[in-house]
């Protein structure tokens, strides 16, 4: 799923441009001094693993490694961050349920982990414990993971997809899996992409949102529960600057800092105070001045411009720290500059570059050196010598 923290086009309007600059400054300027070139600058949550990208272009991973999704050349779970082997000059990361994805500065895309749905894009079904180049992708500017599928964006505004397609989430008018990327034909002028469990989202330069794939809970936002194998415009949305996909629900951030949600609401992951599914977007009034959004399987997150975090939805594994029907602002962490959702865990990056997590930890995906669910926020253990350099 699209569980990383950067997902909006920062030049569409003054609001998003100011937010973008402020967050970059908070990431790299602390007390007026430029931080070293090895600080964490991006985080992403996979199904049961986590990823961090450092500003030196290296990736670090922890959690479940049964299918090689940590990329360290083994299939051993890790409860502390380990360096992903064989890849550098990375500028973006994304985590799927059982696999991981990276975009390099040369515009190529690399993948590792589970591959039985052909989500690695290497024309095989062989899982990989180290990154391998995705076939046929060049000049890519953004990437996103769904549960078992992927999306890539080119500078010409076209979208390319591969992997699982049982619900039409690749947008090619079929339900046939693809072993390498193919273009979503009817999409153009796209500025951002996101993946849900079995659906996909795209943001156009005019601020409209388009969706395709599974729609059994209304997550496509088209007013129906009909799944679609080609993109269809989400109803009643405009001036959108960011999108995010959850398990069976979707989120959008408008230029005025407001948040809209739709889809599955069985455990209040839409944040509208009900458990009623919504097949068109609903406004969440309590959320204002939001700059980032993220969705897990059953929960949702939002980051406010003042560095505070809002959480809502199911809390079975304490991934929210407080399970709520309406978004609540947590007072347990502040000065946050990035958020990310795994399937059942949550990740936070603070302005001092410390990493924090909470929720499901059965596979070590919280990264604190232990296993077992955590009912409070815990710091990710970054004591590895290579990590701290």
N, C-alpha and C positions, 0 to 999 in steps of 0.2 A: 504494500500500500504506500500512497504518497505520504510518508510520515516524517519528512524532513521539514526544515523551518523556512527555507527561502522559496517563495512561490508566487511573487508578484512582480509585475513590470514596473520598475521604479520611476519611469519617466513619463507616465501617462498623465500625471497631474501633480499639482504643488504638494498636496497632502502626502502622497506616497513618496515623492522625491525627498521631502524633508525627513520622513521616517527612515528612509533608506540611508540617508547621510548620517542621521543621528546614531543609527545602530552600527554602521561601519565605524564611526568615531568611538563608540563605546566598546567595540570589539578590539580596536587596535590602539586607542589612545587612553591611557589611564594615568591620572595625575599629570597630564601634559606631556608624558613621555611615550615614545613609540615602543610598543612591546616587541620582544624578540620574535623572529620569524618562525617560531615553532609552536605557537599557541593554537589551541583548538579554535576553528572558525566556523564549523558546521557540524551538526549532529543529525542522525537519522535512526529511526527505529524499524527493525524488521519484525517478523513474526515473533521469534523468541531470541533474537540477537539484537545487538546495537552497534552502531558505527559512529566514528568521529573522524573528521577531516582536519588535519593540521595545516597551518599556513605554509609549511614547507612542502606541501603536496603529497604527504604520506597519509595513509588511512590506518586507523586502529579499530579493532573489533573485539567483541566479547559476547558470551552467551552460548547458545546452542550451536554445535558445529557438526551435527550428524551427517550433513550433506556437503560439508566443506564451505559453508557460507561465511565463515570467518576469514577464509583466504590465507591461512598461515601454513598451508601444505599438510595439515593433519585433519583428522576428523574427531578431535578431542575437544570437548566443551571447555570453555575458559571463563572463569569468574572474575578475571582482571583483563584489561585491554592487552591485546597482542597486535603486533604490526602485520598488516596484510603484505604478503610477499609478492615480489615481481611487478610492482606498479609504482609509479611516481608521477609527478607533475599533474596531480589530480586537482580538479577545480569544483567537482560536484559529486555527491554520493546519494544513493537511494537504497532502501532496504525493502525487499519483498518478504513474503512469509518464509520461504525456504532458500532464498538466494539474495545476492547483493549485486549492485551495479555502480559503476564509476565512469565519470566523464573526464578525459584528460584535456590538457590545454591545447593539444593539437586537433581537438574536435573528434577524436575517436572514443568509442564506448567499449568498456570492458566489463565482463560478468563472471561470476563464480557461484558455486553452491549447487542446489538441486536443479535438475534439468529434464525431468520426466515429461514436462509439458513443453519442452523446447524453449524454456524461458531464457536460456543463456545465449541464444541466437547464433550458435556455431554449427548449425545443420546436423546436430547429433542429439541424442537423449542421454548422454553421458554426463553425470555430475562431475564437478571439478572443484578441487581444493585450493587452487590458485587461479588468479584472474586470467581470462582468455579474451581475445579481441572479438567483439561482435562483428559478424560478417556484413560488409556492404554499407557501413555507416561512416560518413565523413562530414566534417564541418557541422557537427552537432553543437547546439548552444544550451540545451537543457535536457534532463532526463527525469523519468518518474517510474516508480514500480507500482503495479497493482499486486494482488495476491500472488498470482502465477503468470503475470504478463507484464510487459514493459511498454513505455512510450518514450520517444525521442523527438526533439524539436530542432528543425533546421532554421538558419537565419532568413530563409525566404518565407517563413511562416507555415511550412508544411509539417505534418505530423507523421511519424513512422512508428509502427507497432509490431510486436512479435510475442510468441509464447502461447499460453492457453487462450482458447477462443470459444469455449463451450457455450457461452452466453452472448456471443457477438461482441465481446469487449475489445476486439481488435479493430472493429469498425470497417470491415472490408466486405460487408453484405453477406458473409458466410459465418458458419460456426466451426470452421476448420482451423486447427492449430497451425501456427507458422513457425518454422525452424530458423527463419532469418527475417529481418525487417521488411515490411511492405508499407507503402504509403496509404494513409487514409484519404481516399480520393477527393471527397467533397469538402474537405477542410482547407481553408487558406487564411492568411492574416492572423495566425495564432501567435500569442505572446506568452502563454503559460500552459502547462499540462499537469494533470494529476491522475493518480490511479486509486480506485477503491478495490474492495475485495474481488468483485467480478464485474466492475464497471469502470468507465473512463470519463474524464472531464477535460475540456479544453476551453481556454479563455481567448476570445478574439480581441483585436486591437480596438474595436468599437465598444468594449465593455460588456458584451454579451457572453453567455456561457452555453456550451454545447456538451451533450452527454450521450453515451451509448453503452450497450451491454445489458447486464441483468437489471430488471426493474421490478422485481417481485415485491419490493417494499416501497416503491415510488422514488427510488434514489436517482432516477433520471430527471425528475422534476418537470415532466411534460404533462402532468395532469392525468396520467394513466398508470396502470401497472403492467404495461406491455413492454417486454424486453425488445431492444432494438440492436440490429447489427450494423447500423450506420448512424452517424451523428444526428441529433435532433436538438433544437434550441430549448434550453430550460426556460420555463415561463416566468414572466414578471420580474426579471432581473436586468439591471442596467448599471452602468458605471462601476462594474466589478474590477478589482485590482488584484485579487488573490482567490485561489480555489484550493480545496483539499477534499480528499476522499477518505471515508471511513469504511468499515466493513460492508454495511448496506445503507450507509447514509452519506450525505455530501454537505459541504460547507462553502460559503462564499463570503468574501470581504469586500464591501463597497468602499468607494473613494472617501466617503464621509466617516469611515471608521466603524460602521455598523456591520453586524454579522447576520447572515441568513442561512437557514438550514432546511434540509428536506430528506425524506426517506424513512428508514426504520427508526421508530421511536419507542420500541418495546421496553427499553430500560432508561428512557428519558435522555437519550444521547442527543436529541435535537435542542434541548434546553428551553422549551416553550412552556414548561410547567405541566405538561401532560404526558401520557404514554400513547398518544394517537399518532399513527403513521401519517406522514404528509407527502402527497405526490406533487406538490408545488412548494416553492420556498416560503418559509415563515420568518418574520423578523424577530430577533431576540432583543427586546428593548433595553435590558440591563447592560448590554455590552456596548461600550462607546470608546472611541479613540483606540481601537484595536489595530495592531500592525501585523500580527501573524496569527494563523489558525492551523490546527492539526486535528486529525481524526484517527482514533483507534478502532478496534472491532466494535466495542460497546461504549466508548467514551469519547469526549471531545475536549479540546483545549483552545485557549485564546491568550495571546500576549498583548497587554496594554502598553501604550507608549511610555508610561512611567516605570516600566520594568516589572510590573505585577502580573500575576497569572490567574486566569479564570478557568475553572474545571467543572465538568458536569457529566452525568451519565452513570453507568454501572460501576460498582466499586468492589467487585468480588475479590480482587487481589490487591486492594488498596492502591490502585494505580492513580486515583484521584487524591488520595489522602483523605478526602471526605466525599462520600457518594451523595450526589444531590440531583434533584429534579430540575432545578433552576441553576444557572451558572453562579458559582460562588468564588469570591476572590480569596485565595489562600494567603494567610499571613505568615506562613512558614518559610517563605523564600521571597527575596526581592532582588532588585538589580539584575533581573533576568534579561538576556539579549537573544536567546533562542530557545525554542521548545520543539519537542518531537514526540510522537506517539508510536509505541510498538503495539502489537496486538493487545496485550494486557499490561503494559508497563508504560511509564512516562519518563522523559528525559528533559533536563533543564541545564542550560549553559548560562553562567553568570558573567557579569562584566569583568570580574577578576579572573576569568577563564577557568574557574572551577566547574566541574561537572557533577550534577546531582541526579538522583533517580528514585523512583518508588514503584511499587506494584509487584507483579509476578516475577519471581526470581528462582524458579525451580531449575532453570538451566544456567543460572549465573548471569542473566542478561542485565542486572543492575550494576554489575562491574565493581562491587565493593569487596570482592575476595571471598564471598560466602555464597551459599545457595539457601533457598527458603524465602518465602514472601516477606516483604518488609511493609510494616504498617506506618512507617514514617519515612521522611526523606533521608537518603543516605548518600555520602559522597562516593563518586566513582574513584577507585584506587588508581591513581596515575603515577605511582611510585616507580614503575619500571624505568631503568636508566635511560633507555632510548626515548621513552615518552616524554620525559622531563627535559630533554635537551632542546 
